Amino acid sequence: MAETSQATAPVGPEAQYQRFLQQGRFMLQRSVSSGRHVFYPRVAIPGTGETDLEWVEAAGTGRIYAITVNRSRNASHNVALIDLDEGVRMMSRIEGRETATIGSRVKARGIEEDGQALLVFDVIDEVQA
């Protein structure tokens, strides 16, 4: 009986990012030629179309660019835009508090919620308003 080999289907950038988070790693894509980081995971850099993207470990630190609080009858949570030190902006949330001051330094941390790996941030240096 002949064996059949099944080729593994290519994994897209979003699935790769999620796999890294499940492994406890915060990875970003970076262009080899320009050194420019990108987020959200993709196959080409917007504007230039560069496709020479590699995965690199993120520092995991940044600043709060904007934050808002969503309230419901049962709970409230914040939604924050974080400017990472690598020069990209991502949406996440600040843990352990309802809100925080814009410009405060934050550090990323991986968590699992409802069976999915997520990236959240903790304030490490609060800016005085």
PAZAPA-4460 file (N, C-alpha, C; in steps of 0.05 Angstrom, whole numbers, plus 32768, in hexadecimal, padded with zeros to 4 digits):
% residues 129
    n_x    n_y    n_z   ca_x   ca_y   ca_z    c_x    c_y    c_z   seq   type   mol
   8011   7FE8   8000   8000   8000   8000   8012   8019   8000     1      M     A
   800D   802B   7FEE   801D   8043   7FEC   8015   8058   8000     2      A     A
   8029   8065   800C   8023   807B   801F   801D   8094   8010     3      E     A
   800A   80A3   801A   8005   80BE   800E   800E   80D3   8021     4      T     A
   801C   80E6   8017   8024   80FD   8028   8012   8114   8023     5      S     A
   8009   811F   8039   7FF8   8137   8038   8009   814F   803D     6      Q     A
   8009   8161   802A   8018   817A   802D   800A   818B   8041     7      A     A
   8019   8197   8053   800E   81A9   8066   8007   81C4   8058     8      T     A
   7FEE   81CC   805D   7FE5   81E5   8051   7FF5   81FC   805D     9      A     A
   7FFB   8211   804D   8009   8228   8058   7FF8   8235   806D    10      P     A
   8006   8240   8081   7FF8   824D   8097   7FFB   826B   8092    11      V     A
   7FE4   8279   8093   7FE4   8296   808E   7FEF   82A5   80A5    12      G     A
   7FF5   82BF   80A1   8001   82D0   80B6   7FF1   82D1   80D0    13      P     A
   7FD7   82D2   80CE   7FC6   82D4   80E6   7FC8   82BA   80F6    14      E     A
   7FC8   82A3   80E9   7FCA   828A   80F7   7FE6   8287   8104    15      A     A
   7FFB   8291   80F6   8016   8290   8101   8018   82A1   811A    16      Q     A
   800C   82B9   8119   800C   82CB   8130   7FFE   82BE   8148    17      Y     A
   7FE7   82B1   8143   7FD8   82A4   8159   7FE9   828C   8164    18      Q     A
   7FF7   827E   8153   8007   8268   815D   801D   8272   816F    19      R     A
   802A   8288   8167   803E   8294   8179   8033   829C   8194    20      F     A
   801B   82A8   8194   800E   82B0   81AD   8009   8297   81BE    21      L     A
   7FFF   8282   81B2   7FFA   8269   81C1   8013   825D   81CD    22      Q     A
   802A   8263   81C1   8044   825A   81CB   804F   826D   81E0    23      Q     A
   8040   8283   81E5   8049   8297   81F8   805D   82AB   81ED    24      G     A
   805D   82AE   81D2   8070   82C0   81C5   8061   82D6   81B7    25      R     A
   806B   82EF   81BA   805F   8306   81AD   8072   830D   8195    26      F     A
   8069   8307   817D   8079   830A   8165   806C   831F   8153    27      M     A
   807C   832E   8145   8073   8341   8131   8082   833A   8117    28      L     A
   8076   8344   8101   8083   8341   80E7   8094   835A   80E2    29      Q     A
   80AB   8355   80D4   80BD   836B   80CD   80C7   8366   80B1    30      R     A
   80C9   837B   80A1   80D5   8379   8086   80F3   8376   8088    31      S     A
   80FE   8362   807B   811B   835D   807B   8129   8375   806E    32      V     A
   811E   837F   8058   812C   8394   8049   812A   83B0   8055    33      S     A
   8113   83B6   8061   8110   83D1   806C   8112   83D3   808A    34      S     A
   810E   83BC   8098   810E   83BC   80B5   80F4   83C5   80C1    35      G     A
   80E0   83CB   80B1   80C6   83D6   80BA   80B5   83BF   80C5    36      R     A
   80AA   83C3   80DD   8098   83B0   80E9   807B   83B5   80E0    37      H     A
   806B   83A0   80E0   804F   83A2   80D9   803E   8393   80ED    38      V     A
   8027   839D   80F1   8012   838F   8101   7FF8   839A   80F5    39      F     A
   7FE7   838B   80F0   7FDD   8371   80F2   7FEC   835E   80DF    40      Y     A
   7FEF   8345   80E6   7FFE   8332   80D5   7FF3   8332   80B9    41      P     A
   8005   8332   80A5   7FFD   8334   8089   8012   8327   8077    42      R     A
   800D   8327   805D   8020   831B   804B   8031   8331   803D    43      V     A
   8029   834A   803F   8039   8360   8032   8035   8379   8043    44      A     A
   8049   838B   8042   8047   83A4   8050   8035   83B7   8041    45      I     A
   8022   83C3   804F   8011   83D7   8041   8021   83EE   8036    46      P     A
   8019   83F7   801F   8026   840E   8012   803E   8407   8001    47      G     A
   804F   83F5   800A   8067   83EE   7FFB   8065   83D3   7FED    48      T     A
   8055   83C1   7FF9   8051   83A6   7FED   8068   8393   7FF3    49      G     A
   807B   839B   8004   8091   838A   800B   8087   836F   8016    50      E     A
   8092   835A   800D   8089   833F   8016   809F   8330   8024    51      T     A
   80B5   833D   802A   80CB   832F   8037   80C8   8330   8056    52      D     A
   80B1   8328   8060   80AB   832A   807C   80B5   8312   808B    53      L     A
   80C1   8318   80A3   80CB   8303   80B5   80BE   8308   80D0    54      E     A
   80BC   82F3   80E0   80B2   82F5   80FB   80C8   82FB   810E    55      W     A
   80C5   830F   811F   80D9   8316   8134   80CB   831A   814E    56      V     A
   80DA   8315   8164   80D0   8318   817F   80CB   8336   8184    57      E     A
   80B3   833C   818E   80AC   8358   8195   80B7   835F   81B1    58      A     A
   80BE   8378   81B5   80C7   8380   81D0   80B0   837E   81E4    59      A     A
   8098   8382   81DA   8080   8380   81EB   807A   8399   81FB    60      G     A
   8088   83AF   81F5   8083   83C8   8203   8079   83DD   81F0    61      T     A
   806B   83F1   81FC   8061   8407   81EB   8054   841C   81FD    62      G     A
   8043   842C   81F0   8035   8442   81FD   8017   8441   81F5    63      R     A
   8006   8449   8208   7FEA   844B   8202   7FE5   8463   81EF    64      I     A
   7FDA   845E   81D8   7FD4   8473   81C5   7FB8   847E   81CA    65      Y     A
   7FA5   846B   81CF   7F89   8473   81D5   7F7C   845D   81E5    66      A     A
   7F68   8463   81F4   7F5A   8450   8204   7F3D   8458   8208    67      I     A
   7F2B   8445   8208   7F0F   844A   820D   7F04   8434   821E    68      T     A
   7EEE   8439   822C   7EE2   8425   823D   7EC6   841E   8232    69      V     A
   7EC2   8405   822E   7EA7   83FB   8226   7E99   83F0   823E    70      N     A
   7E82   83FB   8244   7E72   83F3   825B   7E59   83E5   8253    71      R     A
   7E52   83D1   8262   7E38   83C3   825F   7E2C   83C0   827A    72      S     A
   7E15   83B4   827B   7E08   83B0   8295   7E17   839D   82A7    73      R     A
   7E25   838A   829B   7E33   8375   82AA   7E50   837B   82B0    74      N     A
   7E5D   8389   829E   7E7A   838E   82A2   7E83   83A5   8291    75      A     A
   7E9C   83AC   8294   7EA8   83C0   8283   7EC4   83B7   827C    76      S     A
   7ECE   83BF   8265   7EE9   83B9   825D   7EF4   83CF   824C    77      H     A
   7F0E   83D1   824B   7F1A   83E6   823A   7F24   83DB   8220    78      N     A
   7F26   83EC   820D   7F32   83E6   81F3   7F48   83FC   81EF    79      V     A
   7F61   83F2   81EB   7F77   8405   81E9   7F86   8402   81CF    80      A     A
   7F8F   8418   81C4   7FA2   8417   81AD   7FBD   841B   81B9    81      L     A
   7FD0   8409   81B3   7FEA   840A   81BE   7FFE   840F   81A7    82      I     A
   800F   8423   81AA   8025   8428   8198   803D   8418   81A2    83      D     A
   8044   8402   8195   805A   83F2   819D   8075   83FF   8197    84      L     A
   8089   83F8   81A6   80A4   8404   81A2   80AE   83FE   8186    85      D     A
   80A4   83E9   8179   80AD   83E3   815D   80A0   83F5   8148    86      E     A
   808E   8407   8150   8083   841A   813D   8068   8412   8132    87      G     A
   805C   83FD   813C   8041   83F6   8132   802C   83FA   8148    88      V     A
   8014   83FD   8140   7FFE   8401   8153   7FEC   83E8   8153    89      R     A
   7FE3   83E0   816B   7FD1   83C9   816C   7FBB   83CF   8181    90      M     A
   7FA5   83C1   817E   7F8E   83C3   8190   7F90   83AC   81A4    91      M     A
   7F8B   83B3   81BD   7F8B   839F   81D2   7F7B   83A9   81E9    92      S     A
   7F83   83A1   8201   7F76   83AD   8219   7F8B   83AE   822F    93      R     A
   7F86   83C0   8242   7F97   83C4   825A   7F8B   83B3   8270    94      I     A
   7F9A   83A2   827C   7F90   8390   8291   7F92   839D   82AC    95      E     A
   7F80   8395   82BE   7F82   839D   82DA   7F77   83B9   82E1    96      G     A
   7F6B   83C6   82CE   7F60   83E0   82D2   7F4C   83E6   82BD    97      R     A
   7F3A   83F9   82C2   7F26   8400   82AF   7F31   8413   8299    98      E     A
   7F43   8425   82A2   7F4E   8438   828F   7F6B   843E   8297    99      T     A
   7F79   844C   8287   7F95   8454   828C   7F9A   846E   827C   100      A     A
   7FB0   847B   8283   7FB6   8495   8277   7FC4   8491   825C   101      T     A
   7FBB   84A0   8248   7FC8   84A0   822E   7FE5   84A8   8231   102      I     A
   7FF6   8499   8224   8013   849E   8225   8021   848C   823A   103      G     A
   8012   847E   824A   801E   846C   825E   802D   8455   8250   104      S     A
   8043   844D   825C   8052   8436   8252   8044   841C   825A   105      R     A
   8044   8409   8248   8037   83EF   824C   8049   83D8   8244   106      V     A
   8044   83C1   824E   8052   83A8   8248   803E   8392   8241   107      K     A
   8043   8384   822B   8032   836F   8221   8034   8356   8233   108      A     A
   801E   8347   8234   801D   832E   8242   8008   831C   8235   109      R     A
   800F   8303   8231   7FFD   82F0   8225   7FEA   82E4   8239   110      G     A
   7FD1   82E0   8232   7FBE   82D3   8243   7FAE   82C0   8232   111      I     A
   7F9F   82AE   823F   7F8C   829D   8231   7F70   82A4   823A   112      E     A
   7F5E   82A9   8227   7F42   82B0   822E   7F30   82A1   821B   113      E     A
   7F1D   8293   8227   7F0A   8283   8217   7F19   8271   8203   114      D     A
   7F2F   8265   820C   7F3E   8252   81FC   7F4F   825F   81E6   115      G     A
   7F52   8279   81E6   7F61   8287   81D1   7F78   8297   81DE   116      Q     A
   7F8F   8296   81D2   7FA6   82A6   81DC   7FA2   82C3   81D3   117      A     A
   7FA5   82D5   81E6   7FA2   82F2   81E1   7FBA   8301   81EC   118      L     A
   7FBE   8319   81E2   7FD2   832B   81EC   7FC5   8342   81FA   119      L     A
   7FCC   8347   8213   7FC1   835E   8222   7FD9   836E   822C   120      V     A
   7FD4   8385   8238   7FEA   8396   8241   7FE5   839E   825E   121      F     A
   7FFC   83A2   826C   7FFC   83AC   8288   800A   83C7   8287   122      D     A
   8000   83DA   8297   800E   83F4   829A   8027   83F0   82AA   123      V     A
   803E   83FA   82A0   8057   83F8   82AF   8062   8414   82B7   124      I     A
   8058   8429   82AB   8060   8444   82B3   804A   8457   82AC   125      D     A
   803A   845F   82C0   8023   8470   82BC   802C   848D   82B8   126      E     A
   8022   8499   82A2   8027   84B6   829D   8014   84C6   82AF   127      V     A
   801F   84DB   82BB   800E   84EC   82CC   7FFF   8500   82BA   128      Q     A
   7FE5   8501   82BE   7FD4   8513   82AE   7FD7   852F   82B6   129      A     A
***
